[in-house]
Amino acid sequence: MRDARTERFYSTIPTAQKAFVEHFYAAHAQKSLDVNGVTWEYLDAGTGPRVLLLLHGGFVAFDMWIHQIVAFEQDYRVLAPTCPALPRATMRAYADALQAILREEGVERLDVMGYSEGGLIAQCFLRDHPAMIDKAVLAHTFYPSPTSRYHRYNFNLFRILPAFLTELIFRRFAKPDKEELQHDSTEWLEWFRCYFQEQTHRLTKDRIVTHIDLMTDFVRNYHFHPDDLSAWDGRLLITVSADDVVLPYFEGMKRLYPNAAYHMFEKGLGAHSIALISPEVFNRRIRQFLEGQ
């Protein structure tokens, strides 16, 4: 594994999965780019004719896409950034950094998939740069809404507490949703548990606050309309699970994106984290969409 700390987190997964994870990190070094004084790290893998930009969920990193990267890098050039701690964490700052990375890599056309929090930035990026995007996937995500918990909750406590207390509280209370653990197959479930634990222990206060601020900025300061993408000639897929924590937003997503394709995964496949827990099922549907089926 990457180091002794990671070895400790992943000690319970099967030997074959350890080898898979070890090989992934050995073969997938990240690049870095300074954007307005902040270092952004990102994966650039594969040499396919089309570019697939992967935007990770909240409180994790580019490697939440480990299964998707391995599955799609044979046919696509895959770019997968990790959102760093941002001194001013807004959707605009995030979108500007993505544009800087794409410009650095000479990318003018792409497909994009955003997952959970990544789906928020994908919605903003799609509206800002529709001419760049051929296909977009908004996976297990939501739209700006005053009913969102990030609109109702006050997270100022995390900003005023000392770093060690913020990190301790986050690790104590951050847990997978119970639906994610009620999985019919255990093939990748233990790996998911280990990955979740690793990520919560690696998060610093600055990154915790960054993700909170990004989601808060989205639900408080953005207002979308069904006509926003009326002139866009690309294709859009929206996915959710039947036991997903964001399922209450699914009908609203349909109204907001009337021309999109929609897919609901059945219960027991990993709920909100199906891409990590049941990657074969998730990848199959995404590939069908990207290949025009």
C-alpha positions in Angstrom: 0.0 0.0 0.0 1.0 3.7 -0.1 2.4 3.8 3.4 2.2 2.3 6.9 -0.9 4.4 7.7 -2.8 3.2 4.7 -1.6 -0.4 5.3 -3.3 -0.1 8.7 -6.6 1.1 7.2 -6.7 -1.6 4.5 -5.5 -4.6 6.5 -8.9 -6.3 6.4 -9.5 -6.4 2.6 -8.8 -9.5 0.5 -5.3 -10.0 -0.8 -6.4 -9.6 -4.4 -8.0 -6.2 -3.6 -4.8 -5.1 -1.8 -2.8 -5.9 -4.9 -5.4 -4.0 -7.1 -5.1 -0.9 -4.9 -1.3 -1.1 -4.7 -1.0 -1.4 -8.4 -3.4 1.5 -8.9 -1.3 4.0 -6.8 2.0 2.7 -8.3 0.7 3.3 -11.8 -1.2 6.5 -11.3 1.0 9.4 -10.2 -0.7 12.7 -9.9 0.3 16.0 -11.6 0.1 19.4 -9.8 -0.8 22.9 -11.0 -0.7 26.2 -9.1 -3.9 28.1 -9.5 -4.1 31.5 -7.9 -1.6 30.4 -5.2 -3.3 27.1 -4.5 -1.8 23.8 -5.6 -4.3 21.5 -7.3 -3.3 17.8 -7.7 -5.0 15.8 -10.4 -4.7 12.5 -12.2 -4.1 12.4 -15.9 -4.5 8.8 -17.2 -5.2 7.0 -20.4 -4.7 8.1 -24.0 -8.1 7.7 -25.5 -9.5 10.1 -28.1 -12.1 11.5 -25.7 -11.5 13.2 -22.4 -13.5 12.3 -19.3 -13.4 14.7 -16.4 -14.3 13.1 -13.0 -15.3 15.3 -10.1 -15.3 13.6 -6.7 -17.8 13.8 -3.9 -17.4 15.8 -0.7 -14.8 15.0 1.9 -13.0 12.5 -0.3 -10.4 12.7 -3.1 -9.7 11.7 -6.7 -9.2 8.1 -5.7 -12.9 7.6 -4.9 -12.9 7.0 -8.6 -10.4 4.1 -8.5 -12.8 1.6 -10.1 -14.0 4.1 -12.7 -10.4 5.2 -13.6 -9.3 1.6 -14.2 -12.4 0.8 -16.2 -12.4 3.8 -18.5 -8.7 4.7 -18.9 -8.4 2.1 -21.7 -10.8 4.1 -23.9 -10.6 7.7 -22.5 -8.1 10.2 -21.3 -9.3 10.5 -17.7 -8.7 13.7 -15.7 -9.5 13.5 -12.0 -8.6 16.4 -9.8 -8.7 16.5 -6.0 -10.2 19.7 -4.5 -7.6 21.1 -2.0 -8.2 23.4 0.9 -9.3 26.7 -0.6 -8.9 30.0 1.1 -12.1 31.2 -0.5 -14.2 28.1 -1.2 -16.8 28.9 -3.8 -18.2 27.2 -6.8 -16.7 30.0 -8.9 -13.2 29.4 -7.5 -13.6 25.6 -8.1 -14.8 26.1 -11.7 -12.0 28.5 -12.4 -9.5 26.0 -11.2 -11.0 23.3 -13.4 -10.8 25.6 -16.4 -7.1 26.3 -15.6 -6.4 22.5 -15.5 -8.1 21.9 -18.8 -6.3 24.8 -20.3 -3.0 23.5 -19.0 -3.7 20.1 -20.5 -4.9 21.5 -23.9 -8.4 20.2 -23.5 -11.1 21.9 -25.5 -13.9 19.2 -25.6 -14.8 16.7 -22.9 -17.3 14.6 -21.1 -17.8 15.3 -17.4 -19.2 13.2 -14.6 -19.8 14.7 -11.1 -20.7 12.6 -8.1 -22.6 14.0 -5.1 -20.7 17.2 -4.3 -18.9 16.8 -7.6 -22.4 16.9 -9.3 -22.9 20.4 -7.8 -19.7 21.8 -9.5 -20.6 19.9 -12.7 -23.9 21.7 -12.9 -22.2 25.0 -12.5 -19.4 24.2 -14.9 -21.9 22.9 -17.5 -23.7 26.3 -17.4 -20.5 28.2 -17.6 -18.9 26.2 -20.4 -21.6 24.3 -22.3 -19.7 24.5 -25.6 -16.9 22.5 -24.1 -19.0 19.6 -22.9 -20.5 16.8 -25.1 -21.9 14.6 -22.4 -22.5 15.1 -18.7 -23.4 12.7 -15.9 -24.9 14.1 -12.7 -24.6 11.1 -10.4 -26.4 10.9 -7.0 -26.5 14.7 -6.5 -28.9 17.5 -5.9 -29.9 21.0 -7.0 -29.8 24.3 -5.1 -32.7 24.2 -2.6 -33.6 25.9 0.7 -34.6 22.4 2.0 -31.0 21.2 1.8 -29.3 20.5 5.1 -26.4 22.7 4.0 -28.8 25.6 3.8 -30.4 24.9 7.2 -27.4 23.8 9.3 -24.9 26.3 10.8 -21.4 24.9 10.6 -19.6 27.9 12.1 -18.5 25.7 15.0 -16.1 24.0 12.7 -14.5 27.4 11.8 -13.9 28.6 15.4 -12.7 25.3 17.0 -9.0 24.5 17.1 -8.0 22.2 14.2 -7.5 19.1 16.3 -11.0 19.4 17.7 -12.7 20.0 14.4 -10.9 17.0 13.0 -11.7 14.9 16.0 -15.4 15.7 16.0 -15.6 15.1 12.2 -14.0 11.6 12.6 -16.2 10.8 15.5 -19.5 11.6 13.8 -18.8 11.0 10.1 -20.1 7.6 9.2 -21.4 5.8 6.1 -25.2 6.0 5.6 -26.8 2.8 7.0 -28.2 2.1 3.5 -24.7 2.0 2.1 -23.8 -0.8 4.5 -27.0 -2.8 3.7 -25.4 -4.3 0.6 -26.4 -7.5 -1.0 -22.8 -8.4 -2.1 -19.7 -8.0 0.1 -17.1 -7.9 -2.7 -16.2 -4.2 -2.4 -18.0 -3.3 0.8 -15.1 -3.9 3.1 -12.8 -1.8 0.9 -15.4 0.9 1.0 -15.4 0.9 4.8 -11.7 1.1 4.8 -11.6 3.9 2.2 -14.2 5.9 4.2 -12.2 5.5 7.4 -8.9 6.5 5.7 -10.4 9.6 4.1 -12.0 10.9 7.4 -8.6 10.5 9.1 -6.7 12.2 6.4 -9.0 15.3 6.3 -7.6 18.5 7.8 -9.7 21.2 9.2 -9.1 23.4 6.2 -10.4 20.8 3.8 -13.4 20.0 6.0 -14.4 23.7 6.0 -13.7 23.9 2.3 -16.2 21.2 1.5 -18.8 22.7 3.8 -18.3 26.1 2.3 -18.6 24.8 -1.3 -21.9 23.1 -0.6 -23.2 26.0 1.4 -22.3 28.4 -1.4 -24.2 26.2 -3.9 -27.5 25.9 -2.1 -27.5 29.6 -0.9 -26.2 31.5 -3.9 -27.2 29.6 -7.0 -30.6 29.5 -8.7 -31.2 27.3 -11.7 -34.0 27.2 -14.3 -35.1 24.5 -16.7 -34.3 26.7 -19.6 -30.7 27.2 -18.6 -29.4 24.6 -21.0 -32.0 25.0 -23.7 -29.4 25.9 -26.3 -27.0 23.2 -25.3 -26.9 20.3 -27.8 -25.1 17.8 -25.5 -26.6 14.8 -23.7 -27.2 14.5 -19.9 -27.7 11.5 -17.7 -28.9 11.8 -14.1 -28.5 8.8 -11.7 -29.7 8.0 -8.2 -30.3 4.9 -6.1 -33.7 3.8 -4.8 -32.2 3.9 -1.3 -30.1 7.0 -1.8 -30.0 9.8 0.7 -30.5 12.3 -2.2 -33.6 10.4 -3.6 -35.9 13.2 -2.3 -34.2 15.5 -4.8 -34.7 13.2 -7.8 -38.1 14.5 -9.0 -36.8 18.0 -8.7 -33.8 17.1 -10.8 -36.2 15.7 -13.4 -38.1 19.0 -13.5 -34.9 21.1 -13.7 -33.4 19.0 -16.5 -36.4 17.9 -18.6 -34.4 16.7 -21.6 -32.0 14.5 -19.5 -32.0 10.7 -19.4 -32.5 9.2 -15.9 -31.6 6.0 -14.2 -32.5 4.7 -10.8 -30.4 1.9 -9.4 -32.2 -0.6 -7.3 -31.8 -0.9 -3.5 -29.0 -2.9 -1.9 -26.2 -1.9 -4.3 -24.5 0.7 -2.1 -27.1 3.5 -2.0 -25.4 6.8 -2.3 -22.0 5.2 -2.7 -22.9 2.6 -5.4 -19.9 3.8 -7.6 -17.6 2.6 -4.9 -19.5 -0.5 -3.6 -21.0 -1.9 -6.8 -18.6 -0.4 -9.4 -19.4 -3.0 -12.1 -23.1 -2.2 -12.0 -22.5 1.6 -12.0 -19.8 1.5 -14.7 -22.0 -0.5 -17.0 -24.7 2.1 -17.0 -22.3 5.0 -17.4 -20.5 3.3 -20.3 -23.8 2.7 -22.0 -24.6 6.4 -21.8 -21.1 7.6 -22.9 -21.2 5.2 -25.8 -24.6 6.5 -27.0 -26.8 3.6 -25.8 
